[in-house]
Amino acid sequence: MTWEESKKGYETFLRLEKSLSQNSVSAYVNDINKLVTFVEEQDPGLRPETIKLAQLRKFVEWMNEKGVSPRTQARTISGIKSFYKFLLIEEVLENDPTTLLESPKIGRKLPDVLSDEEINLLIDSIDLSKPEGLRNKAILETLYSCGLRVSELVSLRLSNVHFEQEYLKIAGKGEKERLVPISKKALEDIRKYINGYRKRLKIDKTSENILFLNRRGKKLSRVMIFTIIKGLAEKIHLSKSISPHTFRHSFASAMVQGGADLRAVQEMLGHESILTTEIYTHLDKEYIKDTVQRFHPRS
């Protein structure tokens, strides 16, 4: 089996059987492309089923020499392990050469979060006299109120906003659906946007049920959400480097620090593992400091 044939089969497997989004599929295929580049440089005769553990270890060394960060290496190795599990399922090979392949040790990086005051500064800096002002305000309020991924925000359907029950139905990773409560404030801003900016748009037929639209009446891109947020951060001279995902981190951190049950936060974020959610228990430095001062005998 050639690399191209195996990649096409793997891509189909990820889309149809794993129900991954196109972004996730592209990321996994890109991991295999790195391995293919290494093979073409080092030993063009190698095929997916003939590669051995020793060669895969050389591939890791090759990534080191190229200056690939440990975090990216770990991500790539994870993708390659997934690829070889697929080849086992397809009975292309009998033994998995990645079983003993180790990933580099990486520390858990704590995400940047915004305080409630910083969130308010960003939202208050939106120019509501501009046509898109109401939309941008509704976008930021929704991100912070619900902790959505940017891909979930841009794909949010109008029919999945339940105003009376005060929740959103979200299609998350792998098309897994979940219900997320939304604040009255965010719903109020969504209503204003729908009755104002959105109502005046000539909406493209393909985007009639999409909530947040651009001026051409089409679904917003992920890049556009980044651009909106970066522009507001520059406007208020925010020193932190932020992205749409920062609002998700800030939502989760505020919930956990406020005493929310970790399982509930996991459900709202759509995390498969609670270990991913647990990172937010390490963010409240003031709480930790206060605990030490109250209970440590030397404090």
C-alpha positions in Angstrom: 0.0 0.0 0.0 1.4 3.4 -1.0 1.4 6.4 1.4 -1.2 8.2 -0.7 -3.6 5.2 -0.7 -3.2 4.7 3.1 -3.7 8.5 3.7 -6.9 8.5 1.7 -8.3 5.5 3.5 -7.3 7.0 6.9 -9.0 10.3 6.0 -12.2 8.5 5.1 -12.0 6.5 8.3 -11.7 9.7 10.4 -14.5 11.5 8.7 -17.1 8.6 8.4 -16.3 6.3 11.3 -14.8 8.8 13.8 -17.1 11.6 12.7 -14.3 14.2 13.1 -14.6 17.7 11.8 -12.7 18.7 8.7 -10.2 20.7 10.9 -9.5 17.7 13.0 -9.1 15.4 10.0 -6.7 17.9 8.4 -4.6 18.0 11.6 -4.3 14.2 11.7 -3.4 13.9 8.0 -0.8 16.6 8.5 0.8 14.4 11.1 1.2 11.7 8.6 2.5 14.2 6.0 5.4 14.9 8.4 6.3 11.2 8.5 6.0 11.0 4.7 8.5 14.0 4.3 10.9 12.2 6.6 10.6 8.9 4.6 11.2 10.7 1.3 14.3 12.3 2.7 15.8 9.3 4.5 14.5 6.1 2.8 12.1 6.6 -0.1 11.5 2.8 -0.4 9.7 2.6 2.9 5.9 1.9 2.8 3.5 2.4 5.7 3.4 -1.4 6.4 7.2 -1.8 6.2 8.3 0.9 8.6 9.7 -0.3 12.0 10.1 1.1 15.5 13.8 2.0 14.9 12.8 4.1 11.9 10.1 5.8 13.8 12.5 6.7 16.6 14.8 8.2 13.9 11.8 10.2 12.8 11.5 11.7 16.3 15.2 12.5 16.2 14.6 14.2 12.8 11.8 16.3 14.3 14.2 17.4 17.1 16.9 18.4 14.6 14.2 20.4 12.7 13.5 22.4 15.9 9.9 21.0 16.4 8.7 21.8 19.9 8.1 18.9 22.3 4.4 19.7 22.4 4.1 19.5 18.6 6.2 16.3 18.6 3.8 14.8 21.1 0.8 15.8 19.0 2.4 14.4 15.9 3.3 11.0 17.5 -0.3 10.8 18.8 -1.5 11.2 15.2 0.9 8.6 13.9 -0.2 6.1 16.6 -3.8 6.7 15.5 -2.8 6.1 11.9 -1.2 2.7 12.7 -4.3 1.6 14.7 -6.3 2.3 11.6 -3.9 0.1 9.5 -4.3 -2.7 12.1 -8.1 -2.4 11.8 -7.8 -2.6 8.0 -5.5 -5.7 8.4 -2.7 -3.9 6.4 -0.3 -5.1 9.1 -0.2 -7.5 11.9 1.9 -5.7 14.5 1.8 -2.1 15.5 5.3 -0.5 15.2 4.2 2.5 17.4 3.4 0.5 20.5 6.8 1.3 22.2 7.2 4.7 20.6 7.5 7.3 23.4 6.4 10.9 23.3 8.5 13.6 24.7 7.6 14.7 28.3 5.8 18.0 28.3 4.6 20.0 31.2 1.0 21.0 31.4 0.7 24.7 30.3 -1.8 26.8 32.2 -3.9 28.8 29.8 -4.2 32.6 30.0 -7.5 33.8 31.4 -9.3 37.1 31.5 -10.8 38.6 34.6 -14.4 39.7 34.6 -13.2 43.4 34.5 -11.1 42.7 31.4 -14.0 41.0 29.7 -16.2 44.0 30.4 -13.5 46.4 29.1 -13.4 44.4 25.8 -17.2 44.4 25.4 -17.5 48.1 26.4 -15.0 49.0 23.7 -17.2 47.7 20.9 -18.5 50.6 18.8 -22.3 50.1 18.8 -22.8 52.9 16.3 -21.3 50.6 13.6 -23.7 48.1 11.9 -21.8 45.1 13.1 -21.5 46.4 16.7 -24.5 44.6 18.0 -23.3 41.4 16.4 -19.8 41.6 17.9 -21.3 42.3 21.4 -23.5 39.3 21.1 -20.6 37.1 19.9 -18.4 38.1 22.9 -21.2 37.7 25.4 -22.0 34.2 24.0 -18.4 33.1 24.1 -18.0 34.1 27.7 -21.4 33.0 28.8 -21.2 29.5 27.3 -17.5 28.7 26.9 -17.9 27.6 23.3 -15.1 26.6 20.9 -14.8 29.1 18.0 -15.8 26.3 15.6 -19.0 25.8 17.7 -19.7 29.5 17.7 -19.5 30.1 13.9 -21.6 27.0 13.3 -24.3 27.8 15.9 -27.7 27.5 14.3 -30.5 30.0 15.0 -32.9 27.0 15.6 -30.6 25.8 18.4 -31.0 28.9 20.4 -33.8 28.2 22.9 -34.8 31.6 24.3 -37.5 30.5 26.7 -35.5 27.6 28.2 -32.3 29.7 28.2 -29.9 27.1 26.6 -28.1 26.4 23.4 -27.9 23.0 21.7 -24.2 22.7 20.5 -22.8 20.3 18.0 -19.3 19.7 19.4 -16.3 17.6 18.4 -17.2 14.4 16.6 -20.8 15.9 16.1 -21.5 15.1 19.8 -24.4 17.2 20.9 -24.7 18.9 24.3 -27.0 21.4 26.0 -25.3 24.5 27.4 -27.1 27.1 29.6 -26.8 30.7 28.4 -27.2 33.9 30.4 -30.1 36.3 30.1 -27.6 39.0 29.2 -26.2 37.0 26.3 -29.7 36.2 25.1 -30.7 39.8 25.3 -27.8 40.8 23.1 -28.6 38.0 20.6 -32.2 39.3 20.3 -30.9 42.8 19.7 -28.5 41.5 17.0 -31.3 39.4 15.3 -33.8 42.3 15.3 -31.2 44.8 14.2 -28.1 43.9 12.1 -29.2 40.4 11.1 -32.7 41.5 10.0 -31.3 44.0 7.5 -28.9 41.5 5.8 -29.6 39.8 2.5 -29.0 36.3 3.8 -27.4 33.6 1.6 -29.6 30.5 1.2 -26.8 28.3 2.6 -26.7 30.4 5.8 -30.3 31.0 6.6 -30.2 29.0 9.8 -26.7 30.2 10.9 -26.9 32.7 13.8 -23.8 34.9 13.3 -23.4 36.2 9.8 -21.0 38.6 7.9 -22.1 41.6 6.0 -22.7 39.4 2.9 -25.2 37.3 4.8 -22.9 34.3 5.0 -21.5 32.3 7.9 -18.6 34.0 9.7 -15.1 32.4 9.4 -13.0 31.4 12.4 -10.4 33.9 11.3 -13.0 36.7 11.4 -13.7 36.0 15.1 -9.9 36.1 15.8 -9.7 39.4 14.0 -12.6 41.0 15.9 -11.1 39.9 19.3 -7.5 41.0 18.4 -8.8 44.4 17.3 -10.6 45.0 20.6 -7.6 43.8 22.6 -5.4 46.4 20.8 -8.1 49.1 21.3 -8.0 48.8 25.1 -4.2 48.1 25.1 -4.6 44.7 26.7 -1.1 43.3 27.5 -2.3 39.7 27.3 -2.2 37.8 24.0 -5.8 36.5 23.6 -7.9 34.5 21.1 -11.5 33.3 21.1 -10.3 30.3 23.1 -9.3 32.6 25.9 -13.0 33.3 26.5 -13.5 29.5 26.8 -10.7 29.3 29.4 -12.0 32.3 31.2 -15.5 30.8 31.4 -14.2 27.5 32.8 -11.9 29.2 35.3 -14.7 31.5 36.6 -17.0 28.5 37.0 -14.5 26.3 38.9 -13.3 29.2 41.1 -16.9 30.1 41.8 -17.4 26.6 43.2 -19.1 24.8 40.3 -19.0 21.0 40.2 -16.2 19.8 38.0 -18.4 17.3 36.3 -20.9 20.0 35.4 -18.1 22.2 33.9 -16.8 19.1 32.0 -20.3 18.6 30.5 -20.7 22.3 29.5 -17.3 22.4 27.9 -17.8 19.1 26.1 -14.6 17.6 27.4 -14.3 13.8 26.9 -12.0 13.4 29.9 -12.4 15.2 33.3 -8.6 15.4 33.4 -8.8 18.1 30.7 -11.2 20.0 32.9 -9.1 19.7 36.0 -6.5 22.1 34.7 -8.9 24.9 35.8 -8.5 23.9 39.4 -4.9 25.1 39.3 -5.6 28.7 38.1 -6.8 30.5 41.2 -3.4 31.6 42.7 -5.1 34.0 45.2 -7.3 31.1 46.6 -4.2 28.9 47.0 -2.3 31.7 48.7 -5.2 32.4 51.0 -5.4 28.7 51.9 -1.7 28.5 52.8 -1.9 31.7 54.9 -5.0 30.3 56.8 -3.9 26.8 57.5 0.0 26.5 57.3 1.5 26.6 60.8 4.3 29.0 59.7 1.9 31.6 58.1 
